[in-house]
Amino acid sequence: MLLRVHALPNARKSEVVGWEDDARLGRVLRVRIAAPPLEGKANEALRAFLAVELGVAKSRVSLQKGDSSRFKAFEIPEMPLPWPF
């Protein structure tokens, strides 16, 4: 499954804000992440945060698109149901 995320780096704490509708991408999950957007730190922190929140191994969450963008697409092969958010 492809999960589209709108990442907000440099937050006080990492948390899921909720779903939002984007004109170009459709429905995206808005996530605040407590890591700076430098040298891939925010991407790694977001990947680890999503893995914990979804209850899957970190190795199962892979960034497919958006390495240097706030809008990212993560591939998560095994999505648990129901979603925690």
PyMOL Python script that loads the backbone (N, CA, C, O; Angstrom):
from pymol import cmd

cmd.read_pdbstr("""\
ATOM      1  N   MET A   1       0.837  -1.177   0.000  1.00  0.00           N
ATOM      2  CA  MET A   1       0.000   0.000   0.000  1.00  0.00           C
ATOM      3  C   MET A   1       0.878   1.236   0.000  1.00  0.00           C
ATOM      4  O   MET A   1       1.919   1.273   0.656  1.00  0.00           O
ATOM      5  N   LEU A   2       0.455   2.236  -0.734  1.00  0.00           N
ATOM      6  CA  LEU A   2       1.182   3.497  -0.809  1.00  0.00           C
ATOM      7  C   LEU A   2       0.506   4.497   0.127  1.00  0.00           C
ATOM      8  O   LEU A   2      -0.682   4.786  -0.018  1.00  0.00           O
ATOM      9  N   LEU A   3       1.265   5.020   1.083  1.00  0.00           N
ATOM     10  CA  LEU A   3       0.763   5.994   2.044  1.00  0.00           C
ATOM     11  C   LEU A   3       1.389   7.340   1.726  1.00  0.00           C
ATOM     12  O   LEU A   3       2.609   7.494   1.784  1.00  0.00           O
ATOM     13  N   ARG A   4       0.553   8.316   1.390  1.00  0.00           N
ATOM     14  CA  ARG A   4       1.042   9.667   1.101  1.00  0.00           C
ATOM     15  C   ARG A   4       1.034  10.483   2.394  1.00  0.00           C
ATOM     16  O   ARG A   4       0.060  10.483   3.146  1.00  0.00           O
ATOM     17  N   VAL A   5       2.150  11.177   2.629  1.00  0.00           N
ATOM     18  CA  VAL A   5       2.349  11.903   3.886  1.00  0.00           C
ATOM     19  C   VAL A   5       2.784  13.328   3.592  1.00  0.00           C
ATOM     20  O   VAL A   5       3.610  13.566   2.711  1.00  0.00           O
ATOM     21  N   HIS A   6       2.222  14.280   4.338  1.00  0.00           N
ATOM     22  CA  HIS A   6       2.679  15.664   4.324  1.00  0.00           C
ATOM     23  C   HIS A   6       3.484  15.840   5.611  1.00  0.00           C
ATOM     24  O   HIS A   6       2.912  15.919   6.698  1.00  0.00           O
ATOM     25  N   ALA A   7       4.788  15.900   5.490  1.00  0.00           N
ATOM     26  CA  ALA A   7       5.679  15.973   6.648  1.00  0.00           C
ATOM     27  C   ALA A   7       5.926  17.415   7.060  1.00  0.00           C
ATOM     28  O   ALA A   7       6.151  18.289   6.223  1.00  0.00           O
ATOM     29  N   LEU A   8       5.879  17.644   8.359  1.00  0.00           N
ATOM     30  CA  LEU A   8       6.155  18.961   8.928  1.00  0.00           C
ATOM     31  C   LEU A   8       7.326  18.820   9.897  1.00  0.00           C
ATOM     32  O   LEU A   8       7.118  18.508  11.069  1.00  0.00           O
ATOM     33  N   PRO A   9       8.567  19.048   9.423  1.00  0.00           N
ATOM     34  CA  PRO A   9       9.747  18.858  10.272  1.00  0.00           C
ATOM     35  C   PRO A   9       9.914  19.975  11.300  1.00  0.00           C
ATOM     36  O   PRO A   9       9.216  20.988  11.254  1.00  0.00           O
ATOM     37  N   ASN A  10      10.846  19.773  12.225  1.00  0.00           N
ATOM     38  CA  ASN A  10      11.186  20.726  13.288  1.00  0.00           C
ATOM     39  C   ASN A  10      10.032  20.979  14.254  1.00  0.00           C
ATOM     40  O   ASN A  10       9.912  22.078  14.797  1.00  0.00           O
ATOM     41  N   ALA A  11       9.201  19.998  14.470  1.00  0.00           N
ATOM     42  CA  ALA A  11       8.100  20.135  15.429  1.00  0.00           C
ATOM     43  C   ALA A  11       8.616  19.895  16.845  1.00  0.00           C
ATOM     44  O   ALA A  11       9.704  19.351  17.032  1.00  0.00           O
ATOM     45  N   ARG A  12       7.836  20.301  17.829  1.00  0.00           N
ATOM     46  CA  ARG A  12       8.225  20.051  19.225  1.00  0.00           C
ATOM     47  C   ARG A  12       8.222  18.569  19.537  1.00  0.00           C
ATOM     48  O   ARG A  12       9.088  18.070  20.256  1.00  0.00           O
ATOM     49  N   LYS A  13       7.230  17.863  18.984  1.00  0.00           N
ATOM     50  CA  LYS A  13       7.166  16.420  19.183  1.00  0.00           C
ATOM     51  C   LYS A  13       6.593  15.778  17.923  1.00  0.00           C
ATOM     52  O   LYS A  13       5.906  16.430  17.138  1.00  0.00           O
ATOM     53  N   SER A  14       6.880  14.515  17.746  1.00  0.00           N
ATOM     54  CA  SER A  14       6.359  13.785  16.593  1.00  0.00           C
ATOM     55  C   SER A  14       4.938  13.339  16.886  1.00  0.00           C
ATOM     56  O   SER A  14       4.668  12.723  17.918  1.00  0.00           O
ATOM     57  N   GLU A  15       4.026  13.656  15.964  1.00  0.00           N
ATOM     58  CA  GLU A  15       2.631  13.286  16.145  1.00  0.00           C
ATOM     59  C   GLU A  15       1.879  13.319  14.824  1.00  0.00           C
ATOM     60  O   GLU A  15       2.241  14.044  13.897  1.00  0.00           O
ATOM     61  N   VAL A  16       0.824  12.515  14.761  1.00  0.00           N
ATOM     62  CA  VAL A  16      -0.060  12.520  13.613  1.00  0.00           C
ATOM     63  C   VAL A  16      -1.071  13.639  13.822  1.00  0.00           C
ATOM     64  O   VAL A  16      -1.735  13.696  14.857  1.00  0.00           O
ATOM     65  N   VAL A  17      -1.186  14.525  12.844  1.00  0.00           N
ATOM     66  CA  VAL A  17      -2.129  15.630  12.929  1.00  0.00           C
ATOM     67  C   VAL A  17      -3.493  15.174  12.417  1.00  0.00           C
ATOM     68  O   VAL A  17      -4.523  15.483  13.017  1.00  0.00           O
ATOM     69  N   GLY A  18      -3.496  14.437  11.306  1.00  0.00           N
ATOM     70  CA  GLY A  18      -4.742  13.943  10.739  1.00  0.00           C
ATOM     71  C   GLY A  18      -4.687  13.938   9.221  1.00  0.00           C
ATOM     72  O   GLY A  18      -3.646  14.195   8.618  1.00  0.00           O
ATOM     73  N   TRP A  19      -5.805  13.646   8.632  1.00  0.00           N
ATOM     74  CA  TRP A  19      -5.896  13.580   7.172  1.00  0.00           C
ATOM     75  C   TRP A  19      -6.246  14.941   6.608  1.00  0.00           C
ATOM     76  O   TRP A  19      -6.970  15.714   7.235  1.00  0.00           O
ATOM     77  N   GLU A  20      -5.723  15.238   5.408  1.00  0.00           N
ATOM     78  CA  GLU A  20      -6.076  16.466   4.710  1.00  0.00           C
ATOM     79  C   GLU A  20      -6.196  16.153   3.221  1.00  0.00           C
ATOM     80  O   GLU A  20      -5.627  15.179   2.729  1.00  0.00           O
ATOM     81  N   ASP A  21      -6.934  16.985   2.528  1.00  0.00           N
ATOM     82  CA  ASP A  21      -7.092  16.833   1.085  1.00  0.00           C
ATOM     83  C   ASP A  21      -6.180  17.816   0.378  1.00  0.00           C
ATOM     84  O   ASP A  21      -6.242  19.022   0.619  1.00  0.00           O
ATOM     85  N   ASP A  22      -5.335  17.294  -0.495  1.00  0.00           N
ATOM     86  CA  ASP A  22      -4.433  18.111  -1.288  1.00  0.00           C
ATOM     87  C   ASP A  22      -4.955  18.131  -2.723  1.00  0.00           C
ATOM     88  O   ASP A  22      -5.387  17.101  -3.241  1.00  0.00           O
ATOM     89  N   ALA A  23      -4.917  19.286  -3.361  1.00  0.00           N
ATOM     90  CA  ALA A  23      -5.452  19.428  -4.716  1.00  0.00           C
ATOM     91  C   ALA A  23      -4.723  18.546  -5.727  1.00  0.00           C
ATOM     92  O   ALA A  23      -5.342  18.047  -6.667  1.00  0.00           O
ATOM     93  N   ARG A  24      -3.434  18.351  -5.547  1.00  0.00           N
ATOM     94  CA  ARG A  24      -2.649  17.558  -6.506  1.00  0.00           C
ATOM     95  C   ARG A  24      -2.589  16.083  -6.147  1.00  0.00           C
ATOM     96  O   ARG A  24      -2.668  15.226  -7.028  1.00  0.00           O
ATOM     97  N   LEU A  25      -2.451  15.780  -4.867  1.00  0.00           N
ATOM     98  CA  LEU A  25      -2.184  14.405  -4.445  1.00  0.00           C
ATOM     99  C   LEU A  25      -3.395  13.659  -3.910  1.00  0.00           C
ATOM    100  O   LEU A  25      -3.360  12.436  -3.774  1.00  0.00           O
ATOM    101  N   GLY A  26      -4.452  14.374  -3.609  1.00  0.00           N
ATOM    102  CA  GLY A  26      -5.605  13.721  -2.999  1.00  0.00           C
ATOM    103  C   GLY A  26      -5.466  13.706  -1.491  1.00  0.00           C
ATOM    104  O   GLY A  26      -5.014  14.680  -0.888  1.00  0.00           O
ATOM    105  N   ARG A  27      -5.853  12.611  -0.892  1.00  0.00           N
ATOM    106  CA  ARG A  27      -5.848  12.490   0.578  1.00  0.00           C
ATOM    107  C   ARG A  27      -4.434  12.153   1.071  1.00  0.00           C
ATOM    108  O   ARG A  27      -3.831  11.177   0.626  1.00  0.00           O
ATOM    109  N   VAL A  28      -3.918  12.969   1.989  1.00  0.00           N
ATOM    110  CA  VAL A  28      -2.587  12.756   2.564  1.00  0.00           C
ATOM    111  C   VAL A  28      -2.673  12.810   4.082  1.00  0.00           C
ATOM    112  O   VAL A  28      -3.535  13.484   4.648  1.00  0.00           O
ATOM    113  N   LEU A  29      -1.770  12.093   4.728  1.00  0.00           N
ATOM    114  CA  LEU A  29      -1.686  12.083   6.184  1.00  0.00           C
ATOM    115  C   LEU A  29      -0.693  13.155   6.611  1.00  0.00           C
ATOM    116  O   LEU A  29       0.464  13.138   6.193  1.00  0.00           O
ATOM    117  N   ARG A  30      -1.138  14.073   7.430  1.00  0.00           N
ATOM    118  CA  ARG A  30      -0.285  15.167   7.906  1.00  0.00           C
ATOM    119  C   ARG A  30       0.383  14.725   9.202  1.00  0.00           C
ATOM    120  O   ARG A  30      -0.287  14.338  10.160  1.00  0.00           O
ATOM    121  N   VAL A  31       1.733  14.788   9.219  1.00  0.00           N
ATOM    122  CA  VAL A  31       2.504  14.312  10.371  1.00  0.00           C
ATOM    123  C   VAL A  31       3.550  15.347  10.760  1.00  0.00           C
ATOM    124  O   VAL A  31       4.335  15.800   9.927  1.00  0.00           O
ATOM    125  N   ARG A  32       3.547  15.712  12.030  1.00  0.00           N
ATOM    126  CA  ARG A  32       4.614  16.567  12.567  1.00  0.00           C
ATOM    127  C   ARG A  32       5.730  15.649  13.023  1.00  0.00           C
ATOM    128  O   ARG A  32       5.488  14.623  13.659  1.00  0.00           O
ATOM    129  N   ILE A  33       6.965  16.032  12.690  1.00  0.00           N
ATOM    130  CA  ILE A  33       8.094  15.185  13.052  1.00  0.00           C
ATOM    131  C   ILE A  33       9.171  16.025  13.754  1.00  0.00           C
ATOM    132  O   ILE A  33       9.543  17.094  13.272  1.00  0.00           O
ATOM    133  N   ALA A  34       9.656  15.542  14.871  1.00  0.00           N
ATOM    134  CA  ALA A  34      10.621  16.279  15.699  1.00  0.00           C
ATOM    135  C   ALA A  34      12.043  15.980  15.251  1.00  0.00           C
ATOM    136  O   ALA A  34      12.838  15.413  16.000  1.00  0.00           O
ATOM    137  N   ALA A  35      12.346  16.364  14.040  1.00  0.00           N
ATOM    138  CA  ALA A  35      13.699  16.191  13.502  1.00  0.00           C
ATOM    139  C   ALA A  35      13.913  17.273  12.448  1.00  0.00           C
ATOM    140  O   ALA A  35      12.969  17.677  11.770  1.00  0.00           O
ATOM    141  N   PRO A  36      15.141  17.738  12.311  1.00  0.00           N
ATOM    142  CA  PRO A  36      15.418  18.762  11.302  1.00  0.00           C
ATOM    143  C   PRO A  36      15.470  18.152   9.895  1.00  0.00           C
ATOM    144  O   PRO A  36      15.828  16.985   9.733  1.00  0.00           O
ATOM    145  N   PRO A  37      15.112  18.943   8.888  1.00  0.00           N
ATOM    146  CA  PRO A  37      15.151  18.436   7.516  1.00  0.00           C
ATOM    147  C   PRO A  37      16.555  18.512   6.913  1.00  0.00           C
ATOM    148  O   PRO A  37      16.733  19.020   5.806  1.00  0.00           O
ATOM    149  N   LEU A  38      17.530  18.017   7.629  1.00  0.00           N
ATOM    150  CA  LEU A  38      18.920  18.060   7.181  1.00  0.00           C
ATOM    151  C   LEU A  38      19.483  16.650   7.048  1.00  0.00           C
ATOM    152  O   LEU A  38      19.294  15.813   7.931  1.00  0.00           O
ATOM    153  N   GLU A  39      20.161  16.399   5.964  1.00  0.00           N
ATOM    154  CA  GLU A  39      20.881  15.136   5.741  1.00  0.00           C
ATOM    155  C   GLU A  39      20.006  13.900   5.936  1.00  0.00           C
ATOM    156  O   GLU A  39      20.490  12.859   6.379  1.00  0.00           O
ATOM    157  N   GLY A  40      18.719  14.012   5.608  1.00  0.00           N
ATOM    158  CA  GLY A  40      17.831  12.857   5.690  1.00  0.00           C
ATOM    159  C   GLY A  40      17.354  12.502   7.083  1.00  0.00           C
ATOM    160  O   GLY A  40      16.711  11.468   7.264  1.00  0.00           O
ATOM    161  N   LYS A  41      17.652  13.336   8.076  1.00  0.00           N
ATOM    162  CA  LYS A  41      17.264  13.026   9.458  1.00  0.00           C
ATOM    163  C   LYS A  41      15.749  12.997   9.627  1.00  0.00           C
ATOM    164  O   LYS A  41      15.218  12.121  10.308  1.00  0.00           O
ATOM    165  N   ALA A  42      15.050  13.951   9.011  1.00  0.00           N
ATOM    166  CA  ALA A  42      13.587  13.977   9.123  1.00  0.00           C
ATOM    167  C   ALA A  42      12.969  12.775   8.413  1.00  0.00           C
ATOM    168  O   ALA A  42      11.988  12.212   8.899  1.00  0.00           O
ATOM    169  N   ASN A  43      13.523  12.377   7.281  1.00  0.00           N
ATOM    170  CA  ASN A  43      13.002  11.210   6.564  1.00  0.00           C
ATOM    171  C   ASN A  43      13.149   9.939   7.396  1.00  0.00           C
ATOM    172  O   ASN A  43      12.220   9.135   7.476  1.00  0.00           O
ATOM    173  N   GLU A  44      14.301   9.763   8.007  1.00  0.00           N
ATOM    174  CA  GLU A  44      14.522   8.574   8.838  1.00  0.00           C
ATOM    175  C   GLU A  44      13.637   8.583  10.073  1.00  0.00           C
ATOM    176  O   GLU A  44      13.082   7.553  10.454  1.00  0.00           O
ATOM    177  N   ALA A  45      13.503   9.753  10.699  1.00  0.00           N
ATOM    178  CA  ALA A  45      12.650   9.856  11.874  1.00  0.00           C
ATOM    179  C   ALA A  45      11.190   9.603  11.506  1.00  0.00           C
ATOM    180  O   ALA A  45      10.465   8.956  12.261  1.00  0.00           O
ATOM    181  N   LEU A  46      10.758  10.104  10.361  1.00  0.00           N
ATOM    182  CA  LEU A  46       9.386   9.889   9.902  1.00  0.00           C
ATOM    183  C   LEU A  46       9.151   8.415   9.588  1.00  0.00           C
ATOM    184  O   LEU A  46       8.102   7.868   9.931  1.00  0.00           O
ATOM    185  N   ARG A  47      10.094   7.784   8.956  1.00  0.00           N
ATOM    186  CA  ARG A  47       9.989   6.348   8.633  1.00  0.00           C
ATOM    187  C   ARG A  47       9.863   5.519   9.920  1.00  0.00           C
ATOM    188  O   ARG A  47       9.018   4.627  10.007  1.00  0.00           O
ATOM    189  N   ALA A  48      10.697   5.814  10.902  1.00  0.00           N
ATOM    190  CA  ALA A  48      10.640   5.091  12.173  1.00  0.00           C
ATOM    191  C   ALA A  48       9.334   5.374  12.912  1.00  0.00           C
ATOM    192  O   ALA A  48       8.748   4.466  13.502  1.00  0.00           O
ATOM    193  N   PHE A  49       8.874   6.622  12.883  1.00  0.00           N
ATOM    194  CA  PHE A  49       7.629   7.000  13.550  1.00  0.00           C
ATOM    195  C   PHE A  49       6.441   6.278  12.926  1.00  0.00           C
ATOM    196  O   PHE A  49       5.587   5.754  13.642  1.00  0.00           O
ATOM    197  N   LEU A  50       6.382   6.248  11.599  1.00  0.00           N
ATOM    198  CA  LEU A  50       5.279   5.559  10.921  1.00  0.00           C
ATOM    199  C   LEU A  50       5.281   4.066  11.245  1.00  0.00           C
ATOM    200  O   LEU A  50       4.224   3.470  11.452  1.00  0.00           O
ATOM    201  N   ALA A  51       6.461   3.473  11.287  1.00  0.00           N
ATOM    202  CA  ALA A  51       6.552   2.043  11.598  1.00  0.00           C
ATOM    203  C   ALA A  51       5.981   1.755  12.983  1.00  0.00           C
ATOM    204  O   ALA A  51       5.234   0.791  13.156  1.00  0.00           O
ATOM    205  N   VAL A  52       6.320   2.570  13.956  1.00  0.00           N
ATOM    206  CA  VAL A  52       5.814   2.378  15.321  1.00  0.00           C
ATOM    207  C   VAL A  52       4.305   2.592  15.359  1.00  0.00           C
ATOM    208  O   VAL A  52       3.577   1.786  15.939  1.00  0.00           O
ATOM    209  N   GLU A  53       3.836   3.666  14.747  1.00  0.00           N
ATOM    210  CA  GLU A  53       2.407   3.985  14.771  1.00  0.00           C
ATOM    211  C   GLU A  53       1.562   2.922  14.063  1.00  0.00           C
ATOM    212  O   GLU A  53       0.437   2.638  14.476  1.00  0.00           O
ATOM    213  N   LEU A  54       2.110   2.345  13.003  1.00  0.00           N
ATOM    214  CA  LEU A  54       1.370   1.337  12.241  1.00  0.00           C
ATOM    215  C   LEU A  54       1.580  -0.074  12.766  1.00  0.00           C
ATOM    216  O   LEU A  54       0.872  -1.000  12.371  1.00  0.00           O
ATOM    217  N   GLY A  55       2.551  -0.240  13.655  1.00  0.00           N
ATOM    218  CA  GLY A  55       2.796  -1.555  14.228  1.00  0.00           C
ATOM    219  C   GLY A  55       3.472  -2.520  13.270  1.00  0.00           C
ATOM    220  O   GLY A  55       3.216  -3.723  13.304  1.00  0.00           O
ATOM    221  N   VAL A  56       4.335  -1.988  12.414  1.00  0.00           N
ATOM    222  CA  VAL A  56       5.089  -2.836  11.493  1.00  0.00           C
ATOM    223  C   VAL A  56       6.576  -2.601  11.712  1.00  0.00           C
ATOM    224  O   VAL A  56       6.974  -1.613  12.329  1.00  0.00           O
ATOM    225  N   ALA A  57       7.390  -3.510  11.203  1.00  0.00           N
ATOM    226  CA  ALA A  57       8.838  -3.359  11.319  1.00  0.00           C
ATOM    227  C   ALA A  57       9.310  -2.169  10.481  1.00  0.00           C
ATOM    228  O   ALA A  57       8.776  -1.901   9.405  1.00  0.00           O
ATOM    229  N   LYS A  58      10.308  -1.471  10.988  1.00  0.00           N
ATOM    230  CA  LYS A  58      10.857  -0.314  10.282  1.00  0.00           C
ATOM    231  C   LYS A  58      11.356  -0.703   8.889  1.00  0.00           C
ATOM    232  O   LYS A  58      11.273   0.089   7.951  1.00  0.00           O
ATOM    233  N   SER A  59      11.866  -1.908   8.763  1.00  0.00           N
ATOM    234  CA  SER A  59      12.387  -2.364   7.474  1.00  0.00           C
ATOM    235  C   SER A  59      11.281  -2.543   6.429  1.00  0.00           C
ATOM    236  O   SER A  59      11.570  -2.611   5.234  1.00  0.00           O
ATOM    237  N   ARG A  60      10.017  -2.621   6.865  1.00  0.00           N
ATOM    238  CA  ARG A  60       8.889  -2.784   5.952  1.00  0.00           C
ATOM    239  C   ARG A  60       8.356  -1.456   5.422  1.00  0.00           C
ATOM    240  O   ARG A  60       7.516  -1.443   4.523  1.00  0.00           O
ATOM    241  N   VAL A  61       8.837  -0.342   5.969  1.00  0.00           N
ATOM    242  CA  VAL A  61       8.404   0.991   5.546  1.00  0.00           C
ATOM    243  C   VAL A  61       9.516   1.593   4.693  1.00  0.00           C
ATOM    244  O   VAL A  61      10.629   1.804   5.174  1.00  0.00           O
ATOM    245  N   SER A  62       9.211   1.868   3.427  1.00  0.00           N
ATOM    246  CA  SER A  62      10.249   2.427   2.549  1.00  0.00           C
ATOM    247  C   SER A  62       9.749   3.683   1.852  1.00  0.00           C
ATOM    248  O   SER A  62       8.614   3.746   1.381  1.00  0.00           O
ATOM    249  N   LEU A  63      10.616   4.672   1.799  1.00  0.00           N
ATOM    250  CA  LEU A  63      10.314   5.936   1.138  1.00  0.00           C
ATOM    251  C   LEU A  63      10.421   5.729  -0.367  1.00  0.00           C
ATOM    252  O   LEU A  63      11.485   5.369  -0.870  1.00  0.00           O
ATOM    253  N   GLN A  64       9.330   5.953  -1.087  1.00  0.00           N
ATOM    254  CA  GLN A  64       9.302   5.764  -2.532  1.00  0.00           C
ATOM    255  C   GLN A  64       9.501   7.067  -3.297  1.00  0.00           C
ATOM    256  O   GLN A  64      10.202   7.095  -4.309  1.00  0.00           O
ATOM    257  N   LYS A  65       8.883   8.148  -2.814  1.00  0.00           N
ATOM    258  CA  LYS A  65       8.974   9.458  -3.478  1.00  0.00           C
ATOM    259  C   LYS A  65       9.045  10.547  -2.426  1.00  0.00           C
ATOM    260  O   LYS A  65       8.565  10.384  -1.304  1.00  0.00           O
ATOM    261  N   GLY A  66       9.656  11.669  -2.811  1.00  0.00           N
ATOM    262  CA  GLY A  66       9.647  12.840  -1.951  1.00  0.00           C
ATOM    263  C   GLY A  66      10.815  12.961  -1.011  1.00  0.00           C
ATOM    264  O   GLY A  66      10.667  13.491   0.089  1.00  0.00           O
ATOM    265  N   ASP A  67      11.971  12.484  -1.414  1.00  0.00           N
ATOM    266  CA  ASP A  67      13.159  12.535  -0.556  1.00  0.00           C
ATOM    267  C   ASP A  67      13.459  13.951  -0.068  1.00  0.00           C
ATOM    268  O   ASP A  67      13.834  14.137   1.090  1.00  0.00           O
ATOM    269  N   SER A  68      13.298  14.953  -0.940  1.00  0.00           N
ATOM    270  CA  SER A  68      13.605  16.329  -0.557  1.00  0.00           C
ATOM    271  C   SER A  68      12.358  17.214  -0.537  1.00  0.00           C
ATOM    272  O   SER A  68      12.468  18.440  -0.561  1.00  0.00           O
ATOM    273  N   SER A  69      11.199  16.612  -0.495  1.00  0.00           N
ATOM    274  CA  SER A  69       9.939  17.345  -0.487  1.00  0.00           C
ATOM    275  C   SER A  69       9.202  17.112   0.830  1.00  0.00           C
ATOM    276  O   SER A  69       9.483  16.149   1.544  1.00  0.00           O
ATOM    277  N   ARG A  70       8.271  17.985   1.142  1.00  0.00           N
ATOM    278  CA  ARG A  70       7.435  17.767   2.327  1.00  0.00           C
ATOM    279  C   ARG A  70       6.353  16.738   2.044  1.00  0.00           C
ATOM    280  O   ARG A  70       5.822  16.115   2.963  1.00  0.00           O
ATOM    281  N   PHE A  71       6.030  16.562   0.773  1.00  0.00           N
ATOM    282  CA  PHE A  71       5.053  15.550   0.391  1.00  0.00           C
ATOM    283  C   PHE A  71       5.803  14.277   0.019  1.00  0.00           C
ATOM    284  O   PHE A  71       6.632  14.282  -0.891  1.00  0.00           O
ATOM    285  N   LYS A  72       5.513  13.199   0.719  1.00  0.00           N
ATOM    286  CA  LYS A  72       6.249  11.952   0.556  1.00  0.00           C
ATOM    287  C   LYS A  72       5.290  10.803   0.303  1.00  0.00           C
ATOM    288  O   LYS A  72       4.108  10.882   0.640  1.00  0.00           O
ATOM    289  N   ALA A  73       5.802   9.741  -0.289  1.00  0.00           N
ATOM    290  CA  ALA A  73       5.027   8.521  -0.500  1.00  0.00           C
ATOM    291  C   ALA A  73       5.827   7.363   0.086  1.00  0.00           C
ATOM    292  O   ALA A  73       6.968   7.117  -0.306  1.00  0.00           O
ATOM    293  N   PHE A  74       5.212   6.660   1.028  1.00  0.00           N
ATOM    294  CA  PHE A  74       5.841   5.514   1.672  1.00  0.00           C
ATOM    295  C   PHE A  74       5.135   4.237   1.236  1.00  0.00           C
ATOM    296  O   PHE A  74       3.906   4.183   1.198  1.00  0.00           O
ATOM    297  N   GLU A  75       5.907   3.222   0.911  1.00  0.00           N
ATOM    298  CA  GLU A  75       5.369   1.902   0.582  1.00  0.00           C
ATOM    299  C   GLU A  75       5.372   1.069   1.859  1.00  0.00           C
ATOM    300  O   GLU A  75       6.399   0.891   2.513  1.00  0.00           O
ATOM    301  N   ILE A  76       4.187   0.570   2.187  1.00  0.00           N
ATOM    302  CA  ILE A  76       4.034  -0.277   3.371  1.00  0.00           C
ATOM    303  C   ILE A  76       3.295  -1.528   2.915  1.00  0.00           C
ATOM    304  O   ILE A  76       2.076  -1.491   2.750  1.00  0.00           O
ATOM    305  N   PRO A  77       4.006  -2.636   2.709  1.00  0.00           N
ATOM    306  CA  PRO A  77       3.391  -3.846   2.142  1.00  0.00           C
ATOM    307  C   PRO A  77       2.288  -4.450   3.002  1.00  0.00           C
ATOM    308  O   PRO A  77       1.289  -4.926   2.464  1.00  0.00           O
ATOM    309  N   GLU A  78       2.439  -4.443   4.291  1.00  0.00           N
ATOM    310  CA  GLU A  78       1.465  -5.094   5.159  1.00  0.00           C
ATOM    311  C   GLU A  78       0.804  -4.059   6.061  1.00  0.00           C
ATOM    312  O   GLU A  78       1.365  -3.680   7.089  1.00  0.00           O
ATOM    313  N   MET A  79      -0.357  -3.614   5.690  1.00  0.00           N
ATOM    314  CA  MET A  79      -1.055  -2.617   6.483  1.00  0.00           C
ATOM    315  C   MET A  79      -1.940  -3.304   7.510  1.00  0.00           C
ATOM    316  O   MET A  79      -2.811  -4.093   7.140  1.00  0.00           O
ATOM    317  N   PRO A  80      -1.738  -3.024   8.782  1.00  0.00           N
ATOM    318  CA  PRO A  80      -2.612  -3.602   9.802  1.00  0.00           C
ATOM    319  C   PRO A  80      -3.982  -2.932   9.780  1.00  0.00           C
ATOM    320  O   PRO A  80      -4.095  -1.756   9.432  1.00  0.00           O
ATOM    321  N   LEU A  81      -4.991  -3.657  10.141  1.00  0.00           N
ATOM    322  CA  LEU A  81      -6.340  -3.095  10.217  1.00  0.00           C
ATOM    323  C   LEU A  81      -6.865  -3.285  11.620  1.00  0.00           C
ATOM    324  O   LEU A  81      -6.601  -4.336  12.204  1.00  0.00           O
ATOM    325  N   PRO A  82      -7.571  -2.374  12.192  1.00  0.00           N
ATOM    326  CA  PRO A  82      -7.852  -1.060  11.658  1.00  0.00           C
ATOM    327  C   PRO A  82      -6.656  -0.128  11.823  1.00  0.00           C
ATOM    328  O   PRO A  82      -5.786  -0.357  12.662  1.00  0.00           O
ATOM    329  N   TRP A  83      -6.628   0.917  11.018  1.00  0.00           N
ATOM    330  CA  TRP A  83      -5.546   1.896  11.118  1.00  0.00           C
ATOM    331  C   TRP A  83      -5.644   2.592  12.460  1.00  0.00           C
ATOM    332  O   TRP A  83      -6.745   2.853  12.945  1.00  0.00           O
ATOM    333  N   PRO A  84      -4.501   2.896  13.067  1.00  0.00           N
ATOM    334  CA  PRO A  84      -4.524   3.581  14.360  1.00  0.00           C
ATOM    335  C   PRO A  84      -4.910   5.054  14.265  1.00  0.00           C
ATOM    336  O   PRO A  84      -5.176   5.677  15.292  1.00  0.00           O
ATOM    337  N   PHE A  85      -4.950   5.638  13.040  1.00  0.00           N
ATOM    338  CA  PHE A  85      -5.313   7.062  12.906  1.00  0.00           C
ATOM    339  C   PHE A  85      -6.186   7.272  11.716  1.00  0.00           C
ATOM    340  O   PHE A  85      -6.593   8.401  11.440  1.00  0.00           O
TER     341      PHE A  85
END
""", "prot")
cmd.dss("prot")
cmd.show_as("cartoon", "prot")
cmd.util.cbc("prot")
cmd.orient("prot")
